[in-house]
Amino acid sequence: MAQRMALYFQDKHNISYELEMAQYAEERGFSEIWQADTRLARDCVVMMSALLARTKRLRIGSGVLPIWTRNPAVIAATWSTMWELAGKADGRSRVMLGLGAWWEPIASRVGVKRTKPLRAMREYVEAIRQLFTMEEVTYQGEFVHLDRVRLDVAFGDRSPRDIPIYIGATGDQMLELAGEIADGVVLNYVVSTDYIRRAVERVKAGAERAGRKLEDIDRPELLVCSLSDEDPAAAMAEGKKLVAYYLATEPHIMKASGVSEELLEKVQALMSWPATEEDYIRASAVIPDEVVRNLMAVGTTEECRAKVKEYIEAGVTCPILYPMMDDIKAVVDAFADWEP
């Protein structure tokens, strides 16, 4: 059986091209697309709606929506609307809800205080799941306050919304929380396979604490794929720019994958925020090739397939490929009907 495969869309490519490639990926047998909501670049709800309208079978998820930006009742109503728009495929909701706790420096710069993210995430997941039952919900938590609230669908389909909820997690405690209460975890990208193995163990620990099994928790992972058979050196250069961005803005992810403090400091000294293309290029010069190969699939089709296989063997259930080169079609073709 072919491996379940997905695409990740951020803002690397033109929107009309992404919609075209979503249709192409569907034709080639990909199972899903995860749409980023990141950096104040593209809103995932707008993009998910467009993707759902342009496809018939693909499942579409948010990878991931920051919980601090919307009230849980509004989130539930939004996803309920997309559920109505999309219908089902193979008996399952085509819509998936991925939630995250956002990140710095963007959160504080827009006035969001990421206080007790674990507590907040638990409350959001619990409250939204209750709202998806279409029953009246009262929930009084530290962050979520609902007083006799229901999804007020007066004329449409009032059946429960079978929308799976995923938590985007990097740290140990959030990974365990995902295993405990979520339908799945969206594992982060630009991380090593050693990190993935440790992360899966933390998900397993959380699942077992709730009387669940690891197999009950879906484990898709965002996975950068910088692929070019014609110019693998250019693919490496693109990969280095993304690593530079993560070294500068999300060092906790880099540290989780064993990147040295010395390299972190070198790159951070060369980068500003928001970073420019010139910053990325300048910082790329100090990043060794082996660091990039440790954190993503980069190079030729053969090299990228080999690396993706390593992530699957580490515990990933569905690689969510983020094409870094201009040509998304090459990535789809490389992994369509692929059996690792």
N, C-alpha and C positions, 0 to 999 in steps of 0.2 A: 504493500500500500504506500502511495506517495506521502511524503512528509507534509503535515499541515504547515502552511506558509502564509505570512502576512507582509504587508507593506506599512511603513511609517511615513506619514507626511508631516512636515514641519513648515518651513517657508523657504526651503532651498530652491523650489521650482515654481514656475508660473502656475497659477490656479487652473487655468483652462487645460494646461498640459497634464496636471495631476488628475483632473477628472477624466481625461482621455485615457490615462494610464490605469486608472481604477477599472474602467471598463475592459481594458486589455488584460489586466491581471485576473479579472473575473472569468474572461474567456479562457485563460490559460490554467484555471483551476486553483488559484489562490483562494484562501478561505476568508480572509478578513483584511481590514485596513484600520490602523489606529492613528487618529488625528491628534497632533500636539495642540496644547493650549499653553503657549510659552512666550515669555519675554515681551509681552504686549505687541506681538507681531500679527498672528492670526488667531481668531476666535474659533475654538473647536466646534461650538454649536452651529455656527454658520457653515463651516466646512463639512461637518457631519451631515447636515441636512442636504447640502448639495450632492454629496457622495451617495446618500441613500436614494435621492431622486434620480440619479444617473445610473444606478445599478439595480439588479434584481435579486441577486443571491448573496452577495458579499455581506458579511457582518461588519458593522462599523462601531468602533469604540473610541472613547476619549482617552488620550494617553499623555497626560492626565489633567483633569479639571481641578484647579486649586479650590479647596473647600472654602477658603476665606472670602472668595469673590461673590458668592451667591448664598442666599438663604436655602436651607435644605428643602423647604416646601417648593421653592422656585425651581430648584434642581429637579425634584421629582416631577413637577409639572412639565418642565422642558423635555425630559427624557420620555415622559408619557406621550407627549406630542410627537416626538420622533418615532416612538413605538407605533403610534397610529399611522404615521406617514409610511413607515417601512414595511409593515407586515412581518410575516415569518418566512424562514427558509428552513426546510427540512424539519419543520415542527418547532423551531427555536426562534426566539426573538433575534431580529437582525441588529438590534441596538444593544450595546454594552456600555456600562458606566464605569469609567476609571477615575478614581479620586486621588488627589495628592495633597500634600501639606505645603506646597510651594517651596520657594528657596530664596536665599539671599544672593546678591544684595537687593533684588527687585522688591521683595515683600516690604521691607522697612522703608524703602524709598517711596512707596505709594501709601505709606501710613498703616500697613498691616502689622500687627504684633502677633507673631507666631507663638502665642503662649500655650503651653501644654498641648502640643500637636497630637499626641497619642490620645488624650482624653477627647479632644475635639473630633478627631477622626472616628473614634468609636461611636460618639453620639450621632455624627452625621450618617454613618452607615446604618446604625440601628433605626434612626428616625426615617430615613429614606426608604429602607426596606419595608417598614410598616406602612408608609404612604403608598408604596407600590401594591399593597393588598387592596387598595381602593376603599378601605374601611376608615372610619373616623379615628384620628390619632391625637392623643394628648401625651406630650413628652416634656418633662421638665428636667433638663440637665444643666450643666455649667455653661455650655455654649449653645445648646439647642433648646428652644422654648416653643412648643406647639400647644395651643389651647383649642381642642376640638376641631382639628383641621383635617380635611379630606381633599383628595383631588376631585374638584367639583365638575365632573363631566356630566352635563345635563342631557345631551342628545346623542352622544357617541357611544362607543363600546366601553362598558363599565366593568369588563372582566379584569381580574388582577393582571398587573404588568409583570411578565416573567423576564425581567431585565436583570442580568447578572451584574453584580457589583464587584469591582476590582479595586485594590489599593496599590498605588504606586509607592514602592518602598525601597529604601537603600539601607538604612540603619537596622541593627539587630532587633530593636524593640518594635519597630513598625513592621518588619518582616514577620515577627511572631504574631503581631496583631492581625495581619492579613491571613495567616494560617488559622487563626482562632475564629474570625468572624466573617471573612469575605469569601466570595465564590472563587476568587483568584487573586494573584499578585502580578502586577506589571513590574518586572525586574528592570533595573536601570541599564543604560548603555554606557559605553566607554569604560567597561570593567573587565577584569580578567576571568578566565574560567575557574581559577582557584576561588575568586570571590563568589562566583555563582554557586559553586559547591557549598561554600559556607552559608550563603544566603538560603539555599534550599534546606539546609539543616535547621536553620532558624524557623523557616516556614513550617517544617515538619514538627518542630517543638511546639509551636503555637497551635497547630492542628491537634496534636495529641492532647494538649491541655484541655481542649474542648471536646474530646472524645471523637475526633475525626482522624482520617488517614491522609497522608500526603497526597495520595491519588485523588482525593476529593477536591484538591486545590489546583486550579489551572495555573500554569506558570509561564505565560508568554514573556519574552524578553525583547526590549528594544536592542537592536544589534546593527551597528553601523556597517554598511557594505560599500566600500569604495572600490568599485570594480571597473577594470578596463583591460581587455585583451590586447588592444592596440597600443596603449601607453600606460603600463603598470606603474611607471615612475610618477606620472601625473596623478594616478590614483593614490599613491603614497603621499604626495604633496597635499592633496585634499584631506587625507586622513590626519596629517600632522596639524593642519589648521584647526580641525575640530578638537584634537587633543589639547592644543594650545588654549582654546576657549575654555575647556573644562578645567585645565590646570589653573587658570586664572580666576574663574568664577565659581567653580564647585569643587574646591580642593578636597572636601570630605569624600567625594566619590573616588578621586584619584588615590587618596591615602588608603581607601578600602581595598584597592587593587595593588598596593605595594609600591606605588611610585615614590621615589625618594624625595625627601624634604628639600634636598639641594636643587633638584630639577623644578620642584614647585616654586621655590624662591626665584630661580632664574627667569622662569616664564612670567611670574607675577610682576617682576620688575620691568618687563617689556610690554605689558598689556595695560590698557585703560578700560574703563567701563562707561558707556557702551563701547565695545571694542570696534575698531575699524578693520578693513581688509588689510591695511598696511601693518596693523598690530599683529594680525594672525601670521602674516608672511614673515615678519621679523622674529616672532617667537618660535616659528616652526624650525628655524635654523638651529636651535639648540636642542631639539627633540630627536633622540636617536630612533632609527627605524625599528629596532626591536621593541621599543616601548609601544609604538603604534601597533605592531603585529600582535602584541600581547593583549590589546584592548579592543580589537575589531577585526572584521574580515576585510583584507586589503590585498589588491593585486589582480591577478588573472582569475578567470572563472574557476580554474582548478584550485588555486590558492584559497579563494573565498569559500568554495564548497568545503574544503578541508577544515577551515576554521569554524564555519557554521556547525559542522558535524561535531566538533569539540564542545561547543556550547550545548548542543542537544545531549551529548553524552554526560555533560555536567548536571543536567536536570531540567533543561528548558523544554517546555512542551510545544511551543510555537515560536520560532524565530520571527521577529517583527523587523524586517530589513529596512534600514534607512539608507536609500541610495544617495551617496555623496557626489557622484559624478552627474553631469547634465543628462545622461542617457538612463532613464529609469527602465526602459524596455529591455536593455541588456541584463539587468538584474532579474527581471521577471522571467526572461528566457532561460537564464542560468539555473533557476530554481523551480520552474514549472515541471510538474511530474517527477521531481527529484526524489530518489530513494537513497538516503545516506547509508 
